[in-house]
Amino acid sequence: MSRSLCVLLAALSLIQGTPAIRRLQGSPQTADQRSAHDHGDRGSFNQTDAEPPALTGQDMPVVQLVPGHYPARRAAQVAQHYLNTQHGSPYRWLQVEKVLSATLEEVADKGMKYNVTFSVKDGVSEKSAGLCSAEVMFPANEVQSLPLQAPPSQAPPQVHCSCEDLLKTNTTVEEDALYQHLKSNASVLVDAQYIPDSFGYIAPEMRPIWHLGGAASSFVMLKESNENTLYNLAQLANVTQLESQNDTLLFQFHVLLHEMVSQEIISWKLQASWCPAEGVRVLSAEWQPKCHHCVVPPTNTTLATTPPS
């Protein structure tokens, strides 16, 4: 019995001594070190560590856009409207010729920022007008819908744009001639409809008025643009020159805008002013309820006067 007891005690001693031998092979662990080991060497663990930190605007990735696809073209189109509010006239109507590059970045608490580079042409001369780069910010805001009264209320996009050769095109001679003609014929004011007509025809003498209406419409198209729209001017339903008490010419436009995403025709009435020294300005803009019977008749432009070509 005594011999068996000694063998048993020796075996128990070997089993209990094994962990002590293993601990001596390395440095002793503290409670914090054991906790770090148990949680993947991340140190103390809590619920905050389990969730990634919120990204700031600077942390958002910049996404390269395909230049020919809709998001890039939409941003360039908004920049086009901005340029026409600044430089448009009866003899200068700027259009995006080709989008060369575009990026998109989400800026926290501010909105979606597009940076786009594009070439511009003058829609009057059909000649290239140089390269432009623009930053277009669609603000993050709550859109308030006003059914049957007006389109949804929204903050307009913010645009910063610079161009290389845009202002090298000189149109002052033609503008001065048209201005003097309209000013001297104040007793016979411009009064026209359906520019272009249902066949797409614009009388040559009415093209400056078409371009003038396009520049005025850009003020509305810029304000109404968002990430779900793409606006173009479809038609001047009518335009009337108003009597003016000063050197600035006044016009009343009823414009039809084509929203290409929804394929809707949206109607606005604008009062705009123009003179070569001050450019085009929109004095008032009033959205018109949808007109289901507004179909352009197959007639040519009706003229009350004939501006110079």
matplotlib code that plots the C-alpha trace (Angstrom):
import matplotlib.pyplot as plt

x = [0.0, 2.8, 4.5, 1.3, 0.6, 4.0, 3.5, 0.2, 1.6, 4.4, 2.0, -0.1, 3.0, 3.9, 0.4, 0.1, 3.6, 3.1, 1.3, 3.9, 6.7, 4.8, 4.3, 8.0, 8.9, 7.6, 7.0, 4.1, 0.8, -1.2, -4.9, -5.0, -2.7, -4.9, -7.9, -6.1, -5.3, -8.8, -10.1, -7.7, -5.0, -7.4, -7.0, -10.1, -13.3, -16.6, -19.6, -18.0, -15.0, -17.4, -18.7, -16.5, -16.2, -18.4, -16.7, -16.2, -16.6, -12.8, -13.0, -15.5, -14.0, -13.9, -15.6, -14.5, -17.6, -17.9, -17.8, -20.5, -23.0, -25.9, -24.5, -21.5, -23.6, -26.2, -23.5, -22.1, -25.6, -26.1, -22.7, -24.0, -27.1, -24.9, -22.6, -25.6, -26.9, -23.5, -22.7, -25.8, -27.2, -29.1, -25.7, -24.2, -25.8, -23.4, -23.8, -21.8, -19.9, -18.2, -17.7, -14.0, -13.8, -16.0, -15.8, -18.3, -17.8, -20.3, -19.6, -21.1, -23.9, -23.5, -24.5, -23.1, -20.1, -19.3, -16.2, -16.5, -14.3, -16.0, -15.6, -18.1, -19.4, -21.4, -24.8, -25.1, -21.9, -21.6, -17.9, -15.8, -15.6, -12.9, -12.6, -14.4, -14.0, -16.8, -17.6, -21.3, -22.7, -26.2, -27.1, -28.6, -32.0, -35.5, -37.7, -41.1, -43.8, -46.5, -48.9, -51.2, -49.6, -45.9, -43.0, -41.2, -39.3, -35.6, -32.3, -30.6, -27.2, -24.1, -21.8, -18.2, -17.0, -13.9, -13.3, -10.2, -11.2, -14.9, -14.7, -12.6, -15.7, -16.7, -20.5, -20.8, -21.2, -24.2, -25.7, -25.5, -27.2, -30.0, -30.4, -30.6, -33.1, -35.4, -35.0, -35.7, -38.8, -40.5, -43.8, -43.7, -42.8, -41.7, -44.7, -44.1, -45.3, -44.1, -40.3, -39.5, -42.8, -43.9, -41.6, -38.6, -38.3, -37.1, -37.2, -33.7, -34.7, -36.1, -33.0, -31.6, -34.9, -34.7, -31.2, -32.4, -35.2, -32.7, -30.5, -33.4, -34.7, -31.3, -32.0, -35.0, -33.3, -30.4, -32.6, -34.8, -32.0, -31.3, -29.8, -32.9, -33.3, -31.9, -33.4, -33.5, -35.5, -38.1, -39.9, -40.8, -44.6, -44.7, -42.6, -43.7, -41.6, -42.9, -42.7, -39.7, -39.1, -35.3, -32.5, -33.1, -35.4, -38.1, -39.6, -42.3, -41.6, -43.8, -41.3, -41.7, -38.9, -38.2, -37.2, -35.6, -35.6, -39.3, -40.1, -42.4, -42.9, -42.9, -44.3, -43.0, -43.7, -40.7, -40.2, -36.6, -34.5, -31.7, -29.2, -25.6, -24.1, -25.9, -26.7, -29.7, -31.6, -34.8, -37.0, -39.7, -40.5, -43.9, -44.5, -47.6, -49.8, -49.5, -51.3, -52.6, -53.9, -50.7, -49.8, -47.7, -49.7, -48.0, -47.6, -44.5, -43.5, -45.8, -43.9, -44.8, -41.4, -38.3, -35.1, -31.8, -30.1]
y = [0.0, 2.5, 1.8, 2.4, 5.6, 7.0, 6.3, 8.1, 11.1, 11.4, 11.3, 14.1, 16.2, 15.9, 16.9, 19.9, 21.1, 21.3, 24.7, 26.2, 25.1, 26.6, 30.0, 30.2, 30.0, 33.6, 36.7, 36.7, 38.0, 40.8, 40.8, 43.5, 41.5, 38.4, 40.6, 41.9, 38.3, 37.2, 40.0, 39.7, 42.1, 45.1, 46.1, 46.7, 46.1, 48.1, 48.9, 52.0, 50.0, 47.6, 50.4, 52.2, 55.9, 58.2, 59.5, 63.2, 65.0, 64.8, 61.0, 60.3, 58.6, 60.5, 58.5, 58.7, 59.1, 58.0, 61.3, 60.3, 58.9, 60.8, 61.9, 63.6, 65.2, 66.4, 68.2, 69.8, 70.8, 72.7, 74.4, 75.3, 77.0, 78.9, 80.1, 81.4, 83.3, 85.1, 85.4, 84.6, 87.1, 87.2, 86.4, 84.1, 80.9, 78.5, 74.7, 71.7, 70.2, 67.2, 66.1, 65.2, 64.1, 64.1, 63.0, 62.7, 63.2, 63.1, 65.9, 65.2, 67.5, 69.5, 67.4, 65.8, 67.6, 67.1, 68.3, 68.3, 69.4, 70.0, 71.7, 74.5, 75.6, 78.7, 77.6, 80.8, 80.4, 76.6, 77.2, 75.9, 78.3, 76.6, 74.4, 74.9, 73.3, 73.5, 72.5, 71.7, 71.1, 69.7, 70.6, 68.1, 69.6, 68.7, 69.1, 70.6, 69.5, 71.9, 70.0, 71.8, 75.1, 75.0, 72.5, 71.2, 73.9, 73.3, 75.0, 75.5, 73.9, 75.9, 76.4, 77.6, 77.7, 78.9, 78.8, 79.4, 81.2, 82.0, 85.8, 86.0, 85.8, 89.4, 89.8, 93.5, 94.7, 92.4, 93.1, 96.8, 96.7, 94.6, 96.8, 100.0, 98.4, 97.3, 100.6, 102.7, 100.7, 101.1, 101.8, 98.3, 95.9, 92.3, 89.9, 86.3, 82.8, 79.2, 79.5, 77.0, 75.8, 72.2, 71.4, 72.8, 75.9, 79.2, 82.2, 83.6, 87.1, 85.5, 83.5, 86.3, 86.3, 82.5, 82.8, 85.6, 83.4, 80.6, 82.7, 83.9, 80.3, 79.3, 81.2, 79.0, 75.7, 76.4, 77.0, 74.0, 71.5, 68.7, 65.2, 63.8, 66.3, 67.3, 70.5, 71.9, 74.7, 73.2, 76.2, 79.9, 79.5, 83.3, 86.4, 90.0, 93.0, 95.4, 99.1, 100.3, 103.6, 103.4, 102.1, 98.5, 96.4, 94.4, 91.1, 88.7, 85.1, 82.0, 79.2, 75.4, 73.5, 69.8, 67.8, 64.9, 62.4, 62.5, 63.6, 66.3, 69.7, 72.3, 75.8, 79.1, 82.7, 85.0, 88.7, 89.5, 92.5, 92.9, 95.5, 95.0, 96.8, 94.8, 91.5, 89.3, 89.5, 87.7, 90.0, 87.5, 83.9, 82.2, 78.4, 77.5, 74.5, 71.6, 72.3, 69.1, 70.9, 72.9, 71.4, 73.5, 74.2, 73.7, 77.4, 79.6, 82.4, 85.3, 88.6, 92.2, 93.5, 92.2, 92.4, 92.4, 89.1]
z = [0.0, 0.9, -2.4, -4.4, -2.5, -3.3, -7.0, -7.0, -5.2, -7.7, -10.6, -9.1, -8.5, -12.2, -13.4, -11.1, -12.0, -15.8, -15.9, -13.7, -16.1, -19.1, -17.3, -16.5, -20.3, -20.8, -18.8, -16.4, -17.8, -16.1, -16.0, -18.7, -21.0, -20.6, -21.5, -24.6, -25.7, -25.2, -27.4, -30.3, -28.9, -29.1, -25.5, -23.4, -25.4, -25.2, -27.4, -28.9, -30.2, -31.9, -34.3, -36.8, -36.3, -38.4, -41.5, -42.1, -45.4, -45.9, -45.4, -48.1, -51.1, -54.4, -57.1, -60.8, -63.1, -66.7, -68.6, -71.1, -68.5, -67.0, -63.6, -65.3, -68.0, -65.5, -63.5, -66.7, -67.7, -64.4, -65.0, -68.5, -67.1, -64.6, -67.5, -69.4, -66.4, -66.4, -70.1, -72.1, -74.6, -77.9, -79.6, -77.1, -75.9, -74.4, -74.6, -73.2, -76.2, -74.4, -70.8, -70.4, -66.8, -63.7, -60.0, -57.2, -53.5, -50.7, -48.2, -44.8, -43.8, -47.0, -50.0, -53.1, -54.8, -58.5, -60.1, -63.9, -66.8, -70.2, -73.5, -74.4, -77.7, -78.6, -79.8, -82.0, -84.0, -83.4, -82.7, -79.8, -76.9, -74.9, -71.8, -68.5, -65.0, -62.5, -59.0, -58.6, -55.1, -54.8, -51.2, -48.8, -47.9, -47.3, -50.4, -49.6, -52.1, -52.9, -55.1, -57.6, -56.7, -57.5, -58.0, -54.9, -53.1, -52.8, -52.4, -55.8, -56.6, -55.8, -58.8, -59.1, -62.7, -64.5, -68.3, -70.4, -73.6, -73.0, -72.9, -76.0, -78.2, -78.9, -79.6, -78.8, -82.4, -83.1, -79.7, -80.1, -83.5, -82.2, -79.1, -81.1, -83.5, -80.7, -78.8, -81.8, -82.8, -79.4, -81.1, -82.7, -80.1, -80.6, -80.3, -81.3, -80.7, -81.0, -81.3, -82.7, -84.3, -84.3, -87.2, -85.3, -87.6, -86.2, -88.5, -88.9, -87.7, -84.5, -83.5, -81.3, -79.4, -79.1, -77.6, -75.3, -74.1, -73.6, -71.4, -69.3, -69.0, -67.6, -64.5, -63.8, -65.0, -62.7, -59.7, -60.3, -61.0, -58.6, -58.8, -60.5, -63.3, -66.7, -68.1, -71.7, -73.2, -75.5, -76.8, -76.3, -76.3, -76.7, -76.1, -75.8, -75.6, -72.9, -72.8, -70.8, -69.0, -69.2, -71.4, -70.4, -72.6, -71.0, -72.2, -71.1, -71.9, -71.6, -71.8, -72.0, -70.3, -71.1, -68.1, -69.8, -66.9, -66.3, -69.9, -68.6, -70.2, -67.5, -68.1, -66.6, -67.2, -66.9, -67.0, -68.1, -68.9, -71.3, -72.5, -73.7, -70.7, -68.0, -69.8, -69.2, -65.8, -64.7, -62.7, -61.9, -62.5, -62.1, -62.4, -64.4, -63.7, -66.1, -69.3, -71.0, -74.1, -74.8, -78.2, -80.6, -83.8, -87.2, -87.9, -88.4, -86.0, -85.8, -85.9, -85.1, -86.0, -87.7, -85.7, -87.7, -88.4]

ax = plt.figure().add_subplot(projection="3d")
ax.plot(x, y, z, "-o")
ax.set_aspect("equal")
plt.show()
